[in-house]
Amino acid sequence: MTSIDTFDHPLIRRYASPEMLRLFSPRHRYTTWRRAWLALAEAERELGLDIPERALEEMRDNLEVADDDLERVREYERTTRHDVMAHLHAFADRAPAAKPFLHLGATSAFVTDNADLMITRDALDLVIRRLLAVIGALAGFADRWADEPTLGLTHLQPAQPTTVGKRACLWLHDLLLDHERLRFERDRLELRGVKGVTGTQATFLELFDGDHDKVRSLERVVVEKLGFTASYPVTGQTYPRKVDAFVLDALSGIGQSAAKFATDIRLLARVKELREPLAEGQVGSSAQPYKANPMRSERVTALSRWLVSLAANPAHTAAAQWLERSLDDSANRRLALPEAFLTADAILRVAHNVADGLVVYPAMVRRNLAAELPFLASEAILMAAVRRGGDRQELHERLRVHSRASSQRILEEGADNDFLDRVANDPEVPLDRDELDRLVDPARFVGRAPQQVREFLAEHVRPVLADAGELPEARDLEV
């Protein structure tokens, strides 16, 4: 059977990055298993077990899983029906001096769970770097457009004006909250450690002749060798599955924020105020040559929906752990964990591309605002007319009548907004047209939006970016 006859996973072929795919690749996963076995053997030897140095040398020389190793594993697994045992046999073939000592005192979860946590840590690091890259691109956009007034929308209906940059800060704030949550989950990750079959460490206590201090030292040394500072204090056979639920819930936040960002862009593209980057030669429709659909933002919303839905999966798994452990999470986690990380990675790659290349059309922004601003300025007009000696209640009624008449004309005839003309021609309103035009200066209605942008960037965004180090560059979509 050729590759064209088998399922082609979109996350692998179309969306996720080579870096994230490598982290969840068979080679990396099973090499990480071998690292765990080596750390255990080294620690056991350091604490007094009779394991020859030759055994450790052969393990070190064969940590990297080779292509033919995986074929050997498949052969062993057809007989054993057990993936960890198959890999043990394959590793022993490479390091025969280590065969008597491999996996000494351990259970399968020693390699599988510790490796999952190590991969999760590294995958979170990559996701956080990609998230910071999006934050950086949006920060630059918000700064550039901090002062540009634009029509604010609540219920998708005209509301008080804001600025283009302030709206981008709403997207940024969501992403900053995601960054905070992801850092929290990443920094509190621990290893499962060396716990044994039901988490009691009974076998290791036997190996060290009942010496509890050596068993505690074994746990500490293995954890340090694998690059962590702590292990979960108590476990059953596996680490707490709530950890997966916490991590995927944090990843789900990326989907939520990215979907909000991308949906807003799609809405603004419809009124021609904003457009995502457009590649040379990009086709929007097979039938309509003029089309320039927001396909990047649509991809973000599609992938985000998938990521948000994945977050429920580990929650169900955590709720279904029987006593010290059931195996019904195994096949499930092989799907849920990698797909969540691959999807988050894909979303952030596309979102970075969009944020880095967002195009604003100021003329359309001003035109759309101007169409609604006369109505939005009615309260300012009312106050100015009262200061000129008018009666507040009578003026309110005149403005209400004029706004209704102008709205009706717009809706029924498709005419321009003539509200200001009607007010200027009303002898009951003591304001001329020049005065009215000054009252509808857009900058009067954006409040502290420009200042909020600069304060937010200076106080909340740039300090986070200052500690970020080198971040990925924005790349165009390959497909």
Backbone hydrogen bonds, N-H to C=O, Kabsch-Sander energy under -0.5 kcal/mol:
donor,donor_aa,acceptor,acceptor_aa,energy
5,D,2,T,-1.7
6,T,3,S,-1.3
9,H,7,F,-0.7
12,I,9,H,-1.0
13,R,9,H,-2.3
14,R,10,P,-2.6
15,Y,10,P,-1.7
16,A,11,L,-2.3
21,L,17,S,-2.5
22,R,18,P,-2.2
23,L,19,E,-1.5
24,F,20,M,-1.3
25,S,22,R,-1.4
29,R,25,S,-2.5
30,Y,26,P,-2.7
31,T,27,R,-2.1
32,T,28,H,-2.0
33,W,29,R,-1.7
34,R,30,Y,-1.8
35,R,31,T,-2.1
36,A,32,T,-2.0
37,W,33,W,-2.3
38,L,34,R,-2.6
39,A,35,R,-2.6
40,L,36,A,-2.3
41,A,37,W,-2.4
42,E,38,L,-3.0
43,A,39,A,-2.4
44,E,40,L,-2.6
45,R,41,A,-2.3
46,E,42,E,-2.5
47,L,43,A,-1.6
48,G,45,R,-1.8
49,L,44,E,-2.7
51,I,49,L,-1.9
55,A,52,P,-0.7
56,L,52,P,-1.2
57,E,53,E,-2.5
58,E,54,R,-2.3
59,M,55,A,-1.8
60,R,56,L,-2.7
61,D,57,E,-2.2
62,N,58,E,-0.7
62,N,59,M,-0.9
63,L,60,R,-1.0
69,D,66,A,-0.6
70,L,66,A,-1.1
70,L,67,D,-0.6
71,E,67,D,-1.0
72,R,68,D,-2.0
73,V,69,D,-2.6
74,R,70,L,-2.1
75,E,71,E,-1.8
76,Y,72,R,-2.3
77,E,73,V,-2.9
78,R,74,R,-1.6
79,T,75,E,-0.8
79,T,76,Y,-0.8
80,T,76,Y,-3.0
81,R,77,E,-2.5
86,A,82,H,-2.1
87,H,83,D,-2.2
88,L,84,V,-2.4
89,H,85,M,-2.4
90,A,86,A,-2.0
91,F,87,H,-2.6
92,A,88,L,-2.6
93,D,89,H,-1.9
94,R,90,A,-1.2
95,A,91,F,-2.3
98,A,95,A,-1.8
99,K,95,A,-0.6
99,K,96,P,-0.9
101,F,98,A,-2.1
102,L,98,A,-1.5
104,L,101,F,-1.5
106,A,103,H,-1.7
110,F,107,T,-2.2
111,V,107,T,-0.6
111,V,108,S,-1.0
112,T,108,S,-2.4
113,D,109,A,-1.5
114,N,109,A,-0.9
114,N,110,F,-0.7
115,A,111,V,-2.1
116,D,112,T,-2.2
117,L,113,D,-2.2
118,M,114,N,-2.0
119,I,115,A,-2.8
120,T,116,D,-2.6
121,R,117,L,-2.3
122,D,118,M,-2.0
123,A,119,I,-2.8
124,L,120,T,-2.6
125,D,121,R,-2.0
126,L,122,D,-1.8
127,V,123,A,-2.5
128,I,124,L,-2.8
129,R,125,D,-2.0
130,R,126,L,-2.3
131,L,127,V,-2.7
132,L,128,I,-2.4
133,A,129,R,-1.7
134,V,130,R,-1.8
135,I,131,L,-2.4
136,G,132,L,-2.6
137,A,133,A,-2.1
138,L,134,V,-2.6
139,A,135,I,-2.3
140,G,136,G,-1.8
141,F,137,A,-1.7
142,A,138,L,-3.0
143,D,139,A,-2.2
144,R,140,G,-2.1
145,W,141,F,-1.7
146,A,143,D,-1.1
148,E,145,W,-0.7
150,T,162,T,-2.7
152,G,159,A,-0.7
154,T,157,Q,-2.1
157,Q,154,T,-1.9
159,A,152,G,-2.8
162,T,150,T,-2.5
164,V,148,E,-2.5
165,G,145,W,-2.8
167,R,163,T,-2.3
168,A,164,V,-1.7
169,C,165,G,-1.4
170,L,166,K,-1.0
170,L,167,R,-0.8
171,W,167,R,-1.1
172,L,168,A,-2.4
173,H,169,C,-2.7
174,D,170,L,-1.6
175,L,171,W,-1.9
176,L,172,L,-2.4
177,L,173,H,-2.1
178,D,174,D,-1.9
179,H,175,L,-2.4
180,E,176,L,-2.4
181,R,177,L,-2.1
182,L,178,D,-2.9
183,R,179,H,-2.6
184,F,180,E,-1.9
185,E,181,R,-2.5
186,R,182,L,-2.7
187,D,183,R,-2.8
188,R,184,F,-1.4
189,L,186,R,-1.1
191,L,230,A,-2.1
195,K,193,G,-0.7
201,Q,195,K,-2.6
205,L,201,Q,-2.1
206,E,202,A,-1.8
207,L,203,T,-2.3
208,F,204,F,-1.9
209,D,206,E,-1.8
210,G,205,L,-3.6
211,D,208,F,-1.7
212,H,210,G,-1.1
215,V,211,D,-1.6
216,R,212,H,-2.4
217,S,213,D,-2.4
218,L,214,K,-2.7
219,E,215,V,-2.0
220,R,216,R,-2.0
221,V,217,S,-3.0
222,V,218,L,-2.5
223,V,219,E,-2.2
224,E,220,R,-2.2
225,K,221,V,-2.4
226,L,222,V,-1.6
227,G,224,E,-1.7
228,F,223,V,-2.3
232,Y,191,L,-2.5
236,G,238,T,-1.0
237,Q,324,E,-2.2
238,T,324,E,-0.6
243,V,240,P,-1.9
245,A,241,R,-1.5
246,F,242,K,-2.7
247,V,243,V,-2.4
248,L,244,D,-2.8
249,D,245,A,-1.7
250,A,246,F,-1.9
251,L,247,V,-2.2
252,S,248,L,-2.4
253,G,249,D,-1.2
254,I,250,A,-0.8
254,I,251,L,-0.9
255,G,251,L,-1.3
256,Q,252,S,-2.4
257,S,253,G,-2.6
258,A,254,I,-3.0
259,A,255,G,-2.2
260,K,256,Q,-1.9
261,F,257,S,-2.4
262,A,258,A,-2.9
263,T,259,A,-2.6
264,D,260,K,-2.3
265,I,261,F,-1.8
266,R,262,A,-2.1
267,L,263,T,-2.4
268,L,264,D,-2.6
269,A,265,I,-2.4
270,R,266,R,-1.3
271,V,267,L,-0.9
272,K,269,A,-1.2
273,E,268,L,-2.2
274,L,268,L,-0.8
275,R,359,V,-2.3
282,Q,279,A,-2.2
284,G,282,Q,-0.5
284,G,291,K,-0.7
291,K,288,Q,-1.8
295,M,293,N,-2.4
298,E,294,P,-2.3
299,R,295,M,-2.1
300,V,296,R,-2.2
301,T,297,S,-2.3
302,A,298,E,-2.2
303,L,299,R,-2.8
304,S,300,V,-2.4
305,R,301,T,-1.8
306,W,302,A,-1.4
307,L,303,L,-2.4
308,V,304,S,-2.8
309,S,305,R,-1.7
310,L,306,W,-1.6
311,A,307,L,-0.9
311,A,308,V,-0.6
312,A,309,S,-1.0
313,N,310,L,-1.3
315,A,311,A,-0.7
316,H,312,A,-1.8
317,T,313,N,-2.0
318,A,314,P,-2.8
319,A,315,A,-1.5
320,A,316,H,-0.7
320,A,317,T,-1.2
321,Q,318,A,-0.8
322,W,320,A,-0.7
323,L,321,Q,-0.6
325,R,322,W,-2.3
329,D,326,S,-0.5
330,S,327,L,-1.6
333,R,329,D,-2.8
334,R,330,S,-1.5
335,L,331,A,-0.6
335,L,332,N,-1.3
336,A,332,N,-2.7
337,L,333,R,-1.4
339,E,335,L,-2.0
340,A,336,A,-2.0
341,F,337,L,-1.9
342,L,338,P,-3.0
343,T,339,E,-2.4
344,A,340,A,-2.5
345,D,341,F,-2.4
346,A,342,L,-2.1
347,I,343,T,-2.8
348,L,344,A,-2.3
349,R,345,D,-2.0
350,V,346,A,-2.1
351,A,347,I,-2.9
352,H,348,L,-2.3
353,N,349,R,-1.7
354,V,350,V,-2.4
355,A,351,A,-3.0
356,D,352,H,-2.4
357,G,353,N,-1.0
357,G,354,V,-0.7
358,L,354,V,-0.5
358,L,355,A,-0.6
359,V,275,R,-2.9
361,Y,273,E,-2.4
364,M,361,Y,-0.7
365,V,361,Y,-2.2
366,R,362,P,-2.8
367,R,363,A,-2.2
368,N,364,M,-2.6
369,L,365,V,-1.9
370,A,366,R,-2.8
371,A,367,R,-1.7
372,E,368,N,-0.6
372,E,369,L,-1.1
373,L,369,L,-2.6
375,F,372,E,-0.8
376,L,372,E,-1.8
377,A,373,L,-2.1
378,S,375,F,-1.7
381,I,377,A,-2.5
382,L,378,S,-2.4
383,M,379,E,-2.5
384,A,380,A,-2.3
385,A,381,I,-2.4
386,V,382,L,-2.1
387,R,383,M,-2.1
388,R,384,A,-1.0
389,G,386,V,-2.1
390,G,385,A,-2.0
392,R,390,G,-0.5
395,L,391,D,-2.9
396,H,392,R,-2.3
397,E,393,Q,-1.7
398,R,394,E,-2.1
399,L,395,L,-2.7
400,R,396,H,-2.1
401,V,397,E,-2.4
402,H,398,R,-2.4
403,S,399,L,-2.5
404,R,400,R,-2.3
405,A,401,V,-2.2
406,S,402,H,-2.5
407,S,403,S,-2.6
408,Q,404,R,-2.5
409,R,405,A,-2.0
410,I,406,S,-2.3
411,L,407,S,-2.6
412,E,408,Q,-2.8
413,E,409,R,-2.4
414,G,409,R,-0.5
414,G,410,I,-1.4
415,A,409,R,-1.1
418,D,416,D,-0.6
422,R,418,D,-2.2
423,V,419,F,-2.3
424,A,420,L,-2.8
425,N,421,D,-1.7
426,D,423,V,-1.3
429,V,426,D,-1.8
431,L,429,V,-1.7
436,L,432,D,-2.2
437,D,433,R,-2.6
438,R,434,D,-1.9
439,L,435,E,-1.6
440,V,436,L,-1.0
440,V,437,D,-0.5
441,D,438,R,-1.2
444,R,441,D,-2.1
445,F,442,P,-1.9
446,V,443,A,-0.6
449,A,446,V,-2.1
452,Q,448,R,-3.4
453,V,449,A,-2.2
454,R,450,P,-1.9
455,E,451,Q,-2.7
456,F,452,Q,-2.8
457,L,453,V,-2.6
458,A,454,R,-2.2
459,E,455,E,-2.8
460,H,456,F,-2.3
461,V,456,F,-1.5
462,R,457,L,-3.1
464,V,461,V,-0.5
465,L,461,V,-2.2
466,A,462,R,-2.4
467,D,463,P,-0.8
467,D,464,V,-0.6
468,A,465,L,-1.5
